[in-house]
Amino acid sequence: TSPDRLKGIAMLNHAAVDVAVAERTRARDLGLVGAMLPLFAAEGSSYRDAELEPLWATAADVGMPVHLHSSTWRNANRSFFNVRSGTDRLLNSPNQIQHVILDMVFSGVFDRHPALRVVSVENDAGWAPFLAERGDYWWHRHRRIMPDGEMVCTQPPSAYFHDNLRVTFMRDRVAILARDVIGVPALMWGYDFPHHISTWPHSRDLIDEYRKELDGSEHAQIFCDNARALYGI
């Protein structure tokens, strides 16, 4: 009803790569601006697997970013609501996304498909500078002694935050402070309406609060322009 204001995201079945590739192209032609995959691949597989190369290639070619939403599995028994405790629910999102991102970075997905963009959705972002710095250390110190194929990326992991990775957050001051490590273009704010954890009805207050931490250009990028550029709004 409002294609100039509302942009859709397709859901893809990565376990059927040929179908997913065709569906991504169809979604682009329908006016959708991205696609979502489960945070974790099907049991026994990984997003570093060679079988998924056509999916990454198509995503890069059609300019549709891939979205990895927190706690999404093909196996319903491992869903957000089936973990052992509230502590697991609290910590799983920022922990799980790091595994997936490093798998994709270390296996060279972004080197083979430099136009590919991957978006971390609803995992917050305060973990990102830690991951970037620790990943860089491992890349510098370990890549020559790792098993073949384990760490083939040509740049340290922090570099991919600037070009290929985008991380979203709601209430996360550490994410704002992280811009010195991962770069302002990597950050996008969201408010998760109408879920109970949404910043609504205080979103405007939160946006204004972050003006104290950012100059005008940085604030505009994080709260508006980065998403506008990524989705062609």
N, C-alpha and C positions, 0 to 999 in steps of 0.2 A: 504493500500500500504506500510505502514511502521509500522508494529505492535510492533517493538522494541522501537520505538520513540513516536508513537501516541497511546494514550489509550482512549477508548471510555467510555461514561457514558450512561446508559440506562435511559429512561424516563418511570416511572411507574404510573399506575392509582390506587391510594390507595383507591378509592371508590369501587373498585372491588377487595377485598383483595385476594381471591383465585387466580384470574388472575395475580395480582401483584406478588404473591409468586412464581407462576410458571414462570412468565416472568423474575424475578430476577435470578432464577436458569438457565434458558435458556441463559440469557445474560452472566452469568459467564462462561457457557460452550462455548460461542462464543468468549470469550477472553476479554470481557468488564471488567472494574475494579471498577465500582461503579454504583450507581443509583441516579436519581434525582426525588424528589417529589416537588409539589408546596410548596412555603414557608408557605402558609396557607392551611389547610385542606378544604374539601368541606364545603359549608355552613351548619351550624348546627352541625358540628363535630369538633373534636380537635385531635391533635396527642397524647393526653393523654387517648383517648378512648380505652377501652378494646378490641374492635373488631380488632384493628390494631396489637395486640400482635403477631400473626403469621408472620406479615411482619417484625417486629423487630427481631424476633427469626431467621428467615431465613437470614436476612442481617448479623446477628452476626455469624451464622453457616457457611455461605459461604465466610465470610470475605470481603464483599463488602460494603464500607462506603456509607451512605445516604447523599445526597447533597441537601441543601436548598438554592436556588438561590434567590437573592433579587427581591422583587416585582413580584413574580409569584403567580398567583391565578387561580383557576378553573373558577371563575367568571370574564369574560373579562371586565365587567363594573368597576372593581376595579383595573385594570391594572395600570402600571406605567404612561401611557399616559392619563389616565382619572382622575387623581387627580386634585385638585383645582388650584394649583400653583406650580411654580418652587421651592418654599420653601418646600412644601410637598414632592416633588421628592427628594430634598436634604436630608431631615430628616427621611423619611419613612424607608429607608433601615436599618440604624442602630437601629431604634426604633422597627420595626416589628420583626426582628430576635430575639430580647431579649425576647419578649413574648413567642415565640415558644420554645426557649431553656429552659426557666424557667418552662414552662408547662411540658416539657419532663423530666427535672431534678426533679422537685417537685413531680411529679406523680410516680417516681420510675422506669421509663423506663430503665435507665442504671443500676440500682440495679438488675433488673430482667434479663438484657441482658448485662453483663459486657464487652463482646467482641464487642458490637455495637459501631461504630464510626459514628459521625454526623459532616458534614463539612458545615460551613457557607461560602457561596460563594458570592463574590462581595458585601458584606455588610461592608467592611473594618473591623477594629478590635480595634480601640481606645476605644470603649465602653466596651470592655470585662472586664478590671479590675474593672470598676465601678460596672458592673453587678455582678461580682464575690464577691466583698466586700459587696455590699448591700444585695445580696442574702444570703451570710453567716450570716449577722446580722439578717435577718428575720428568717433564719433557727434556729439560736440559741435562739432568743427571742420569736418566735411566733408558732413554730411547734406544741407545746403541746396544744395550744388554738385554732388552726385552725379546721374547720369542717373536719369530717372523710373523708380521701382520698385526701384532698387538698395538704398536704405536707408530703409525706411518705418516701422521700429519706433518706437513712441511713447516708449520709455524707453531709457536707456543700457544696453548689454549686461549690465553687472554686476547689474542689477535682476532679470534673468531667472534668474540662478543661485539667487536666494532663492526664487523662486516656481515655476519650470518645469524647471530643470535639476538633475540629480543626477549626481555623478561618483564612481566607485568606484576604490579603490586597494588595494594589498597592502603593499609596503614603500616608503613614500613619506613621509618626514618633512616634506618641503616641503608636501605636501598638508595635513598637520596645521597647519603654520604659515599656510597659506592661508586658514584659517577667518576671519581678520579681514577678508578681502576678499570672499570668496564666501559666508560664513556657514556655521555648523555644520550646518544642515539639508541643505546640498547634498552633504555627504560621507557615503559609505558604505564600510565595509571589507568586503573579500572575500578568500578564500584560495585559490581556483582549484584545489582538490583535484579530480581526482587528477593534474593536469598536473605536469610536472617542475619548473615554476617556482613551484609552490605553496609556501606558508609551512609546510605540514605537513612534519614532525611538531613544528615549533617555534612553532605558531600561538599557543599560550598565552603563551609567553615574549614574543612580539612584542606581543600585546595588553597585557601587563603593562608592557612597556617604554614604551608610549605613555601610560601613566598619569602618567609624569613630566612630560609636556607639557600635560596636560589636567586640568581640574577634574572632579569626579565626574559632573556633569550632562553636560558635553561628551563625556566618554568614553562614557557610556551611549548618548547620541544616535548617535554615529558608529559604534559597534560593535554596536548593537542597535536602538535605538528608531526611527532614521530608516528602516531597512528594514522594521521592523514596521509603521510608519505607511503606508509606500508600498504594501506588498503586503497589508495587512489581516490581518496575522498576530496 
